[in-house]
């Protein structure tokens, strides 16, 4: 994935807000950053009201001086477009630019991300401010990268039911289908007399009496994703007129409302904002016992999953733009990280190929919404405890030769459209696409396997030995061609190929593969209490498909229902295995593929990294493990970087 990239030694950075602090403090801050071992600093993503206080007035002096001050201290500046926070005068100019919720309520000014992606007036204003910034700073020697906007999708802001969205959606449909008859046929609108005579009759799929046509809802989700892509593209095109520095966006964890792969086509680097403790409390499906056990460490697999996802979105180049350094302010509970965890999170990101890990934020804000969010410094300028870990990381980085990240032997396909589809038609309260894919990923991680996450339109799988495709909504020809030419093992998860692009059951029945004699004749979603035992070990949960097949049935439930079906290199799971069964099935398939595995103890993870292996203890207690017949001890929240050939532990 990144074999053709130039060698890049990982670096550390921080997010800074010069507009929040007296100018007399900037020089001291900049030198303290450099002294700590930081070399990158992000600025400007929320500063629009200070850059352009009025429609016809710009104030550049403070920003010019801030950039020069940071640059003179030896810091590389990441300049941001401020479009996530349009100023108040923008609302006066475009009062209809605000998004609307599904129940028709208009969003208000007073926080951030208060815009509808479909509003062309605001999109033009955003491209214009990007152009103005690019023209002024595009060749500035201190600015070495650009961030566009901030956290697309945060606060549920992709989907808007505004008049602007309605009009744009109608235009989008007309461009796609050309005639209303084609739309009616594609959607199956003969059902319930839902046929239209004109495109301007098609409304947004909200506030219907019962659920809307799933094909209608699916096209609306595709449209909404395309609007994010168009919004980002407008700014990227504006900036590229004036700068050759890389363009970046900072994505978020478990945000699936838009296709990150598509947005990434107009960017050079993908980044994401990693908040392990906040995400464990706010976005995890884990039970309370798990959350209690890892409340100060984070889910041992959640960060790694997104590292691998965004490495793929960035076509091999990716950063962590915001790394949690202490307690956050936005989760249901906000504990402080266990000592050593920030260092562990940082090294884990770098072992997955991160070029930069940047901490949020330099100094804790004493005012407004995020005043309870920790920084590297306290509001009064004293150091927070985490600065010791960051200084240690900086010293350790200087001691090693950093390898490049190479392709893993195992890959999982992640498809945003499948997430939309199973959100629209889950067919059971417990079915969630992200959770399904994550279950496969966690099963592999527990076996000590490094994993790549790849896009659903991948042309070929390279030298990988095993490819896993869980819950794929609909096949595309590119992926089918890649499967046909692939010589390794393929595992298809439940619901794969169960719909056509137009959200209809395929004529040949799922999984709709010519080379695989299997037909799904019915499905059932299972209550949490309804678990079916497997004949070997473990059980299935949430989902079971009933099939007709002439292929080899490798495993069944105790009641005789086929669960794992095999045809040479193709494997199909008709059900959702629990953790025990998942690990067993994956271990068997890995062995068949020639992929080495070993069952890891709970909370212990490892990542292959060139000629190193990074070993990590996510537990709050010490552990030990064997490496080349030597016993290695790891304290709570501790890591070990071990050279694979010599067996020596670097730290």
C-alpha positions as CSV (number, residue, x, y, z in Angstrom):
1,X,0.0,0.0,0.0
2,X,2.8,2.4,0.8
3,X,5.8,0.6,-0.7
4,X,6.3,3.3,-3.3
5,X,6.3,6.2,-0.7
6,X,9.5,8.0,0.2
7,X,11.0,7.2,3.6
8,X,9.3,9.4,6.2
9,X,10.4,9.5,9.9
10,X,7.4,9.9,12.1
11,X,7.0,13.3,13.8
12,X,5.0,14.8,16.6
13,X,2.7,17.8,16.5
14,X,0.1,19.8,18.4
15,X,-3.1,21.8,17.7
16,X,-2.7,25.5,18.7
17,X,-5.0,28.5,18.8
18,X,-3.0,31.7,18.8
19,X,-6.3,33.7,18.7
20,X,-7.1,32.3,22.2
21,X,-4.0,33.7,23.8
22,X,-2.1,37.0,24.3
23,X,0.3,37.6,21.5
24,X,3.0,38.1,24.1
25,X,2.7,34.4,24.9
26,X,3.2,33.1,21.4
27,X,7.0,33.1,21.2
28,X,7.3,31.3,24.6
29,X,4.7,28.7,23.5
30,X,6.4,28.1,20.1
31,X,9.8,27.5,21.7
32,X,8.3,25.3,24.4
33,X,6.7,23.2,21.6
34,X,10.0,22.8,19.8
35,X,11.8,22.0,23.1
36,X,9.3,19.3,23.8
37,X,10.1,17.6,20.5
38,X,7.2,18.7,18.5
39,X,7.8,19.7,14.9
40,X,4.2,20.3,13.5
41,X,1.5,22.7,14.6
42,X,-2.0,23.0,13.3
43,X,-3.8,26.4,13.4
44,X,-6.7,28.3,12.0
45,X,-9.5,25.7,11.7
46,X,-11.9,27.8,13.8
47,X,-10.6,31.3,13.2
48,X,-12.9,32.6,10.5
49,X,-14.4,35.4,12.6
50,X,-10.9,36.7,13.4
51,X,-9.6,36.4,9.8
52,X,-12.7,38.0,8.3
53,X,-14.6,39.9,11.0
54,X,-17.0,41.4,8.5
55,X,-17.9,40.5,4.9
56,X,-15.8,43.3,3.5
57,X,-13.0,43.3,6.1
58,X,-10.0,41.0,6.5
59,X,-7.5,41.1,9.4
60,X,-4.3,39.4,8.4
61,X,-1.7,41.0,10.7
62,X,-2.3,38.7,13.7
63,X,-2.2,35.6,11.5
64,X,0.9,36.7,9.6
65,X,2.7,37.2,12.9
66,X,1.5,33.9,14.4
67,X,2.7,31.9,11.4
68,X,6.1,33.7,11.5
69,X,6.5,33.2,15.2
70,X,5.8,29.5,15.0
71,X,8.0,29.1,11.9
72,X,10.9,30.9,13.5
73,X,10.8,28.4,16.3
74,X,11.4,25.6,13.7
75,X,7.8,24.4,13.6
76,X,6.0,23.3,10.4
77,X,2.6,24.9,10.2
78,X,-0.5,23.1,9.1
79,X,-2.8,25.9,7.9
80,X,-6.6,25.2,8.0
81,X,-9.6,26.5,6.1
82,X,-12.0,27.7,8.8
83,X,-15.2,26.5,7.1
84,X,-16.4,24.3,10.0
85,X,-17.3,27.5,11.9
86,X,-18.9,30.1,9.6
87,X,-19.1,33.5,11.4
88,X,-22.4,35.1,12.5
89,X,-22.4,37.6,9.6
90,X,-22.5,34.6,7.2
91,X,-25.9,33.5,8.6
92,X,-27.2,37.0,8.0
93,X,-25.9,36.8,4.4
94,X,-27.3,33.2,3.8
95,X,-30.0,32.6,6.4
96,X,-31.1,29.4,4.5
97,X,-27.6,27.8,4.8
98,X,-28.4,26.1,8.1
99,X,-29.0,22.4,8.0
100,X,-32.3,20.9,9.1
101,X,-32.9,17.8,11.1
102,X,-35.1,14.8,10.1
103,X,-38.0,16.3,11.9
104,X,-37.7,19.6,10.1
105,X,-36.0,21.6,12.9
106,X,-33.4,24.1,11.6
107,X,-30.0,24.1,13.2
108,X,-28.9,27.3,14.9
109,X,-25.8,29.5,15.2
110,X,-23.9,29.2,18.5
111,X,-21.6,26.2,18.2
112,X,-20.0,24.7,15.1
113,X,-20.6,22.8,11.9
114,X,-23.8,24.9,11.4
115,X,-24.1,24.5,7.6
116,X,-25.8,22.4,5.0
117,X,-23.4,20.8,2.5
118,X,-26.0,21.3,-0.2
119,X,-26.2,25.1,0.1
120,X,-24.4,26.4,-3.0
121,X,-24.0,29.9,-1.6
122,X,-22.1,28.7,1.4
123,X,-20.1,26.2,-0.7
124,X,-19.0,29.2,-2.9
125,X,-18.1,31.2,0.2
126,X,-16.1,28.3,1.5
127,X,-14.2,27.9,-1.8
128,X,-13.6,31.7,-1.8
129,X,-12.1,31.8,1.7
130,X,-9.9,28.8,0.7
131,X,-8.8,30.6,-2.4
132,X,-8.0,33.8,-0.4
133,X,-6.0,31.8,2.2
134,X,-4.2,29.9,-0.6
135,X,-3.3,33.0,-2.5
136,X,-1.9,34.7,0.7
137,X,-0.1,31.7,2.3
138,X,0.2,29.0,-0.4
139,X,3.9,29.5,-0.9
140,X,4.7,30.6,2.7
141,X,7.9,28.7,3.7
142,X,6.5,27.8,7.1
143,X,3.3,26.3,5.9
144,X,4.0,22.7,4.9
145,X,0.5,21.3,4.8
146,X,-3.2,22.3,4.7
147,X,-6.2,21.0,6.5
148,X,-9.6,21.4,4.8
149,X,-12.5,22.1,7.1
150,X,-12.7,20.0,10.3
151,X,-14.3,16.7,11.1
152,X,-16.9,16.2,8.4
153,X,-19.8,14.4,9.9
154,X,-19.2,15.3,13.5
155,X,-22.4,16.1,15.5
156,X,-24.5,14.3,12.9
157,X,-24.1,17.0,10.3
158,X,-23.9,15.1,7.0
159,X,-27.6,14.4,6.5
160,X,-29.6,17.5,6.1
161,X,-33.3,17.8,5.2
162,X,-33.2,21.5,4.2
163,X,-34.8,23.1,1.2
164,X,-31.4,23.3,-0.4
165,X,-30.9,19.6,0.1
166,X,-34.3,18.8,-1.4
167,X,-33.6,20.9,-4.6
168,X,-30.1,19.5,-4.9
169,X,-31.3,15.9,-4.4
170,X,-33.9,16.3,-7.2
171,X,-31.2,17.5,-9.5
172,X,-28.9,14.7,-8.5
173,X,-31.6,12.1,-9.3
174,X,-32.3,13.6,-12.7
175,X,-28.6,13.5,-13.5
176,X,-28.5,9.9,-12.5
177,X,-31.7,8.5,-14.0
178,X,-32.4,10.9,-16.9
179,X,-36.1,10.0,-17.1
180,X,-38.6,9.6,-14.3
181,X,-39.7,6.2,-15.7
182,X,-36.2,4.8,-15.1
183,X,-36.3,6.1,-11.5
184,X,-39.7,4.5,-10.9
185,X,-38.5,1.2,-12.3
186,X,-35.2,1.2,-10.4
187,X,-36.9,2.0,-7.1
188,X,-39.8,-0.4,-7.6
189,X,-42.2,2.5,-7.1
190,X,-45.1,0.4,-8.4
191,X,-45.2,-0.9,-4.9
192,X,-47.7,1.1,-2.8
193,X,-48.5,3.4,-5.8
194,X,-45.3,5.4,-5.1
195,X,-44.8,6.3,-8.8
196,X,-43.8,9.9,-9.8
197,X,-44.5,11.9,-12.9
198,X,-41.7,14.4,-12.5
199,X,-38.4,14.7,-10.6
200,X,-39.6,17.8,-8.7
201,X,-42.2,15.6,-7.1
202,X,-39.6,13.5,-5.3
203,X,-39.2,14.7,-1.7
204,X,-36.6,13.8,0.9
205,X,-37.2,10.5,2.6
206,X,-38.2,11.9,6.0
207,X,-41.5,12.3,7.9
208,X,-43.1,9.5,5.9
209,X,-45.9,7.6,7.7
210,X,-43.9,4.4,7.9
211,X,-40.4,3.7,6.5
212,X,-39.7,5.2,3.1
213,X,-38.8,3.1,0.1
214,X,-35.3,1.7,0.9
215,X,-34.1,2.5,-2.7
216,X,-35.2,6.1,-2.2
217,X,-33.4,6.3,1.2
218,X,-30.3,4.7,-0.3
219,X,-30.0,7.2,-3.1
220,X,-30.5,10.0,-0.6
221,X,-27.5,8.6,1.4
222,X,-25.5,8.4,-1.8
223,X,-26.4,12.0,-2.6
224,X,-25.5,13.2,0.9
225,X,-22.1,11.6,0.6
226,X,-21.6,13.1,-2.8
227,X,-22.4,16.6,-1.4
228,X,-19.6,16.2,1.2
229,X,-17.3,15.2,-1.6
230,X,-18.3,18.2,-3.7
231,X,-17.9,20.6,-0.8
232,X,-14.4,19.2,-0.1
233,X,-13.5,19.2,-3.8
234,X,-14.4,22.9,-4.2
235,X,-11.9,23.9,-1.5
236,X,-9.2,21.5,-2.7
237,X,-9.4,22.9,-6.3
238,X,-9.2,26.4,-4.9
239,X,-6.1,25.7,-2.8
240,X,-4.3,23.8,-5.6
241,X,-4.2,26.9,-7.7
242,X,-1.7,28.4,-5.2
243,X,0.0,25.6,-3.3
244,X,1.8,22.4,-3.9
245,X,1.8,21.4,-0.2
246,X,-0.3,18.3,0.8
247,X,-4.0,18.7,1.5
248,X,-5.5,16.8,4.5
249,X,-8.8,16.3,6.2
250,X,-9.2,15.1,9.7
251,X,-11.9,12.3,9.8
252,X,-13.4,10.9,13.0
253,X,-13.9,7.5,14.6
254,X,-17.0,5.4,13.6
255,X,-18.4,8.1,11.2
256,X,-19.9,6.3,8.3
257,X,-22.4,8.8,6.9
258,X,-20.2,9.6,3.9
259,X,-17.7,7.7,1.8
260,X,-14.3,8.6,3.1
261,X,-12.6,6.9,0.2
262,X,-14.4,9.2,-2.3
263,X,-13.6,12.3,-0.3
264,X,-10.0,11.2,-0.1
265,X,-9.6,11.2,-3.9
266,X,-9.1,14.9,-3.8
267,X,-6.7,14.9,-0.9
268,X,-3.0,13.9,-0.4
269,X,-3.1,12.6,3.2
270,X,-5.9,11.2,5.4
271,X,-5.9,12.0,9.0
272,X,-8.2,11.2,11.9
273,X,-8.9,12.4,15.4
274,X,-8.1,9.6,17.9
275,X,-9.9,9.8,21.3
276,X,-9.6,6.3,22.7
277,X,-11.3,6.9,26.0
278,X,-14.0,9.2,24.6
279,X,-14.8,6.7,21.9
280,X,-15.0,3.8,24.3
281,X,-17.7,5.5,26.3
282,X,-19.5,7.3,23.4
283,X,-19.2,5.0,20.3
284,X,-18.5,1.5,21.5
285,X,-20.9,-1.5,21.6
286,X,-18.9,-3.1,24.3
287,X,-20.7,-4.1,27.5
288,X,-20.2,-2.3,30.8
289,X,-17.7,-4.8,32.2
290,X,-15.5,-4.3,29.2
291,X,-15.8,-0.5,29.4
292,X,-15.0,-0.6,33.1
293,X,-11.9,-2.7,32.5
294,X,-10.5,-0.5,29.8
295,X,-11.9,2.9,30.9
296,X,-8.4,4.4,31.2
297,X,-6.8,2.6,28.3
298,X,-9.4,2.4,25.5
299,X,-10.6,-0.5,23.4
300,X,-7.5,-2.4,22.4
301,X,-8.6,-2.6,18.8
302,X,-10.6,0.5,18.0
303,X,-7.7,2.8,17.4
304,X,-5.9,0.2,15.3
305,X,-9.0,-0.3,13.1
306,X,-9.1,3.3,12.2
307,X,-5.4,3.6,11.7
308,X,-5.7,0.8,9.1
309,X,-8.8,2.3,7.6
310,X,-7.4,5.8,7.1
311,X,-4.1,4.5,5.8
312,X,-6.2,3.1,3.0
313,X,-8.3,6.2,2.6
314,X,-5.0,8.2,2.3
315,X,-3.6,5.8,-0.3
316,X,-0.8,5.0,2.1
317,X,-0.3,8.4,3.6
318,X,-2.0,9.2,6.9
319,X,-1.7,11.1,10.2
320,X,-3.4,11.4,13.6
321,X,-4.4,15.1,13.6
322,X,-5.8,15.0,17.1
323,X,-4.6,12.5,19.7
324,X,-6.2,12.5,23.1
325,X,-3.7,13.6,25.7
326,X,-5.9,13.5,28.8
327,X,-9.5,13.7,29.8
328,X,-12.0,14.8,27.2
329,X,-15.2,16.8,27.8
330,X,-17.8,15.2,25.6
331,X,-18.3,11.6,26.5
332,X,-20.8,10.3,29.1
333,X,-17.8,9.6,31.4
334,X,-14.4,11.2,31.0
335,X,-11.7,9.4,32.9
336,X,-8.0,10.3,32.8
337,X,-5.7,8.0,30.8
338,X,-3.6,5.5,32.7
339,X,0.0,6.7,32.9
340,X,1.8,5.4,29.8
341,X,-1.3,5.2,27.6
342,X,-0.6,8.3,25.5
343,X,2.8,7.0,24.7
344,X,1.3,3.6,23.8
345,X,-1.4,5.2,21.6
346,X,1.3,7.3,19.9
347,X,3.7,4.4,19.1
348,X,0.8,2.2,18.0
349,X,-0.2,4.8,15.4
350,X,3.3,5.1,14.1
351,X,3.6,1.3,13.9
352,X,0.5,1.4,11.6
353,X,2.3,4.0,9.4
354,X,1.4,7.4,10.8
355,X,3.7,10.1,9.5
356,X,2.6,12.6,12.2
357,X,0.8,12.2,15.6
358,X,-0.5,15.6,16.7
359,X,-2.0,16.1,20.2
360,X,-5.1,18.1,20.9
361,X,-4.5,20.6,22.3
362,X,-1.5,22.7,23.4
363,X,-3.1,24.4,26.3
364,X,-6.5,23.7,28.0
365,X,-9.0,26.5,27.2
366,X,-10.3,28.4,30.2
367,X,-13.5,29.4,28.4
368,X,-16.4,28.1,26.1
369,X,-17.5,24.6,25.3
370,X,-14.2,22.7,25.5
371,X,-12.8,24.2,28.8
372,X,-13.0,20.8,30.4
373,X,-10.9,19.2,27.6
374,X,-7.3,18.5,28.7
375,X,-4.3,19.8,26.9
376,X,-0.5,19.5,27.2
377,X,-0.6,22.5,29.4
378,X,-3.1,23.6,32.1
379,X,-5.0,26.9,31.4
380,X,-2.4,28.8,33.5
381,X,0.5,27.5,31.4
382,X,1.8,24.8,33.8
383,X,2.6,21.4,32.3
384,X,0.1,18.6,32.4
385,X,1.5,15.2,33.4
386,X,1.4,14.0,29.8
387,X,4.3,16.2,28.8
388,X,6.7,13.6,30.3
389,X,5.4,10.9,28.0
390,X,5.6,13.1,24.9
391,X,9.2,14.1,25.8
392,X,10.0,10.4,26.2
393,X,8.5,9.6,22.8
394,X,10.5,12.3,21.1
395,X,13.7,10.9,22.6
396,X,12.9,7.4,21.6
397,X,12.1,8.5,18.0
398,X,15.6,9.8,17.7
399,X,17.1,6.4,18.6
400,X,15.4,4.2,15.9
401,X,15.5,3.7,12.2
402,X,11.8,3.9,11.3
403,X,10.7,1.2,8.8
404,X,8.0,1.7,6.1
405,X,4.7,0.1,6.4
406,X,4.1,-2.8,4.0
407,X,1.0,-4.6,2.9
408,X,-0.4,-7.1,5.4
409,X,-1.1,-10.7,4.5
410,X,-4.8,-10.2,5.4
411,X,-7.2,-7.5,4.2
412,X,-10.8,-6.7,5.1
413,X,-13.0,-4.7,2.7
414,X,-14.9,-1.8,4.3
415,X,-17.8,-0.4,2.3
416,X,-19.6,2.8,3.4
417,X,-22.6,2.1,1.2
418,X,-23.1,-1.2,3.0
419,X,-23.3,0.8,6.3
420,X,-26.0,3.0,4.8
421,X,-27.9,0.0,3.4
422,X,-28.1,-1.9,6.7
423,X,-28.9,1.3,8.6
424,X,-31.9,1.7,6.2
425,X,-32.9,-1.9,6.4
426,X,-31.3,-3.7,9.3
427,X,-33.8,-6.5,9.4
428,X,-33.1,-6.8,13.1
429,X,-32.2,-4.4,15.9
430,X,-28.8,-6.1,16.5
431,X,-27.5,-5.9,12.9
432,X,-25.0,-3.1,12.5
433,X,-22.5,-3.1,9.6
434,X,-19.6,-1.4,11.4
435,X,-20.0,-3.8,14.3
436,X,-20.0,-6.7,12.0
437,X,-16.8,-5.7,10.2
438,X,-15.2,-4.7,13.5
439,X,-16.0,-8.2,14.9
440,X,-13.9,-9.8,12.1
441,X,-11.1,-7.2,12.6
442,X,-11.0,-7.9,16.4
443,X,-10.9,-11.6,15.8
444,X,-7.8,-11.3,13.6
445,X,-6.1,-8.9,16.1
446,X,-6.7,-11.4,18.9
447,X,-4.8,-13.9,16.8
448,X,-1.9,-11.6,16.4
449,X,-2.5,-10.8,12.7
450,X,-1.8,-7.5,11.1
451,X,-4.6,-6.3,8.9
452,X,-5.2,-3.9,6.0
453,X,-8.6,-2.4,5.4
454,X,-9.3,-1.7,1.7
455,X,-11.9,-0.1,-0.4
456,X,-14.7,-2.0,-2.1
457,X,-13.6,-0.9,-5.6
458,X,-10.1,-2.4,-5.2
459,X,-8.7,-3.5,-8.5
460,X,-6.5,-6.3,-7.2
461,X,-5.4,-7.8,-3.9
462,X,-1.7,-8.0,-4.6
463,X,0.3,-10.6,-2.6
464,X,-2.3,-10.9,0.2
465,X,-3.2,-14.4,1.2
466,X,-6.7,-13.9,2.8
467,X,-9.4,-11.3,2.0
468,X,-12.5,-10.9,4.1
469,X,-15.7,-9.3,2.8
470,X,-18.4,-9.1,5.6
471,X,-21.9,-7.9,4.8
472,X,-21.2,-6.3,1.4
473,X,-24.5,-4.7,0.2
474,X,-24.0,-5.1,-3.5
475,X,-21.2,-6.3,-5.8
476,X,-19.4,-4.0,-8.2
477,X,-17.7,-5.3,-11.4
478,X,-14.2,-4.0,-10.2
479,X,-14.4,-6.1,-7.1
480,X,-15.7,-9.1,-8.9
481,X,-12.8,-9.0,-11.3
482,X,-10.4,-8.7,-8.4
483,X,-11.9,-11.8,-6.8
484,X,-11.7,-13.7,-10.0
485,X,-8.0,-13.1,-10.4
486,X,-7.1,-13.6,-6.7
487,X,-5.4,-16.8,-5.8
488,X,-5.8,-16.6,-2.1
489,X,-8.6,-17.5,0.3
490,X,-11.8,-15.3,0.4
491,X,-14.2,-15.2,3.3
492,X,-17.6,-13.7,2.6
493,X,-19.6,-12.6,5.7
494,X,-23.4,-12.8,6.1
495,X,-25.5,-10.6,3.8
496,X,-22.8,-10.3,1.2
497,X,-24.2,-9.7,-2.3
498,X,-27.8,-9.7,-0.9
499,X,-29.0,-6.7,-2.8
500,X,-28.5,-5.2,-6.2
501,X,-27.3,-1.6,-6.6
502,X,-31.0,-0.5,-6.7
503,X,-31.7,-2.2,-3.3
504,X,-33.5,-5.2,-4.8
505,X,-33.0,-8.9,-4.1
506,X,-30.9,-10.3,-7.0
507,X,-32.7,-12.5,-9.4
508,X,-30.3,-15.4,-8.7
509,X,-30.7,-14.8,-5.0
510,X,-27.8,-13.9,-2.6
511,X,-24.9,-14.1,-2.5
512,X,-25.2,-13.7,-6.3
513,X,-21.9,-15.3,-7.3
514,X,-21.7,-17.4,-10.5
515,X,-18.7,-19.4,-9.1
516,X,-20.4,-20.3,-5.9
517,X,-23.5,-22.7,-5.8
518,X,-25.3,-21.3,-2.9
519,X,-28.7,-19.6,-2.6
520,X,-30.0,-17.8,0.5
521,X,-33.6,-18.7,0.6
522,X,-34.6,-17.0,3.9
523,X,-33.0,-15.1,6.8
524,X,-33.8,-14.6,10.4
525,X,-32.5,-12.0,12.9
526,X,-32.0,-13.3,16.4
527,X,-32.9,-11.8,19.7
528,X,-29.9,-11.3,22.1
529,X,-31.1,-14.2,24.2
530,X,-31.4,-16.5,21.1
531,X,-28.0,-18.0,20.5
532,X,-27.6,-21.1,18.5
533,X,-24.7,-23.5,19.4
534,X,-22.2,-24.6,16.7
535,X,-21.1,-28.2,16.4
536,X,-17.5,-27.4,17.2
537,X,-17.4,-24.6,19.7
538,X,-19.0,-21.2,20.3
539,X,-22.3,-20.1,18.9
540,X,-24.0,-17.7,16.5
541,X,-25.9,-14.5,17.3
542,X,-27.9,-11.7,15.7
543,X,-28.2,-13.3,12.2
544,X,-28.7,-16.6,10.4
545,X,-29.4,-17.3,6.8
546,X,-31.0,-20.5,5.5
547,X,-29.5,-21.7,2.2
548,X,-29.5,-24.3,-0.6
549,X,-26.1,-25.4,-1.7
550,X,-24.2,-28.2,-3.3
551,X,-20.8,-26.9,-2.0
552,X,-19.0,-28.4,1.0
553,X,-20.7,-27.5,4.4
554,X,-17.8,-27.1,6.8
555,X,-19.7,-26.2,9.9
556,X,-23.3,-26.2,11.0
557,X,-25.3,-25.3,14.1
558,X,-26.3,-28.1,16.5
559,X,-29.6,-28.1,14.7
560,X,-28.0,-28.8,11.4
561,X,-28.2,-25.3,9.8
562,X,-25.2,-24.7,7.4
563,X,-23.0,-21.9,8.8
564,X,-19.7,-22.2,6.9
565,X,-19.7,-23.2,3.3
566,X,-16.6,-23.7,1.1
567,X,-15.8,-24.1,-2.5
568,X,-12.0,-24.3,-3.0
569,X,-10.9,-20.7,-2.2
570,X,-14.3,-19.2,-1.6
571,X,-15.8,-19.4,1.9
572,X,-19.3,-18.2,3.0
573,X,-20.5,-17.5,6.5
574,X,-24.3,-17.6,6.8
575,X,-24.3,-16.3,10.3
576,X,-22.6,-13.9,12.8
577,X,-20.2,-15.9,15.0
578,X,-19.6,-15.0,18.6
579,X,-16.0,-14.1,19.7
580,X,-15.0,-17.7,20.4
581,X,-16.3,-19.1,17.1
582,X,-15.0,-16.1,15.1
583,X,-11.4,-16.6,16.4
584,X,-11.6,-20.4,15.7
585,X,-13.0,-19.9,12.2
586,X,-10.5,-17.2,11.3
587,X,-7.6,-19.2,12.7
588,X,-8.6,-22.2,10.6
589,X,-8.9,-20.1,7.5
590,X,-5.6,-18.3,8.2
591,X,-3.8,-21.7,8.5
592,X,-5.4,-22.7,5.2
593,X,-4.1,-19.5,3.7
594,X,-0.6,-19.8,5.1
595,X,-1.0,-16.9,7.5
596,X,0.7,-17.4,10.9
597,X,-1.4,-16.9,14.0
598,X,-1.2,-17.3,17.7
599,X,-3.9,-16.7,20.3
600,X,-3.0,-13.6,22.3
601,X,-3.9,-13.1,26.0
602,X,-6.7,-10.6,26.7
603,X,-5.6,-7.0,26.4
604,X,-2.3,-7.8,24.8
605,X,-1.8,-6.8,21.1
606,X,1.1,-6.7,18.7
607,X,1.7,-5.1,15.3
608,X,4.3,-6.1,12.7
609,X,6.3,-3.0,11.6
610,X,9.0,-3.8,9.1
611,X,11.9,-5.4,11.0
612,X,10.2,-4.6,14.3
613,X,7.2,-5.9,16.2
614,X,5.4,-3.6,18.6
615,X,4.0,-5.3,21.6
616,X,1.3,-3.5,23.6
617,X,-0.3,-4.1,27.0
618,X,-3.7,-2.5,27.1
619,X,-4.3,-4.0,30.5
620,X,-4.2,-2.0,33.8
621,X,-1.9,-4.8,35.2
622,X,1.4,-6.3,34.2
623,X,1.6,-9.3,31.8
624,X,4.3,-11.4,30.2
625,X,4.6,-13.1,26.9
626,X,7.1,-15.2,24.9
627,X,9.2,-13.8,22.1
628,X,11.8,-16.1,20.5
629,X,11.5,-18.4,23.6
630,X,12.4,-15.4,25.8
631,X,10.0,-14.2,28.4
632,X,9.2,-10.5,28.0
633,X,7.5,-8.5,30.8
634,X,5.2,-5.6,30.2
635,X,3.9,-3.3,32.9
636,X,0.4,-1.8,32.9
637,X,-0.1,0.4,29.8
638,X,3.5,-0.5,28.7
639,X,4.9,-1.3,25.2
640,X,7.9,-3.1,23.9
641,X,9.5,-2.5,20.5
642,X,11.5,-5.6,19.6
643,X,13.8,-6.2,16.6
644,X,12.6,-9.3,14.8
645,X,16.0,-10.6,13.8
646,X,18.0,-10.0,16.9
647,X,15.2,-10.3,19.5
648,X,16.6,-7.2,21.2
649,X,14.2,-4.9,22.9
650,X,14.8,-1.3,22.0
651,X,12.6,0.1,24.7
